[in-house]
């Protein structure tokens, strides 16, 4: 995929986090709990500030933790429908540049990630 760094994926995010995402960001200097909230469903999600992900650097107009960003962010713009079908988020202007192979690979990674997140939330 050709990312143009449009920042649409950083706006009003509801990105779910696994324990490994949280641990990685804590190791990078973010105090535990400062960058996420835990929903009623027990799932941690990135916080938003003024319409953008808390990790978004407004001055540089990019993710401040790009190299250590959450796994879900590395998979975006691939999402799953309620039926489990892999789709590309229509908000992504370069979504049409994703090959069928990349779509399948990212969908597989997303399914594994969501199973992990659900399992971790059930254990909270």
C-alpha positions, 0 to 999 in steps of 0.5 A: 500500500502507498501511504500518503500520511494523510492522517485520516487514520489518526482522527477519532480513532477507536483503535483497540490495544492488546497487552503487548501494545500497551507494554511496548508504549509504556517502555517507550516512556508513556505512563501506563493508562495515559494513552488509553481508556478501557471500555465497558467491554473491557477492551483498551482503546487509544485515547483521542485528544481534540479529535486525534489519537493521543499519539499524533504529533500535531506539529509534525503531522504524524504519529509520534510512535510510528515505529512502535505503533499499535499492531492494529495501526500497522494493519489499517486500513483493513477492517473486518465486517461483522461477517468476518469479511476483509474490507478496506476502510473507505476513509483511506484515500490509498485503500485502493492500492492494497493488493489482494495478497496484502488484504488477505495477509492483513486480514489474517493478522487482524483476526489473530489480533482480535482473538488476542484482544478478546481473550485478554479482555475476558481475563480482566 
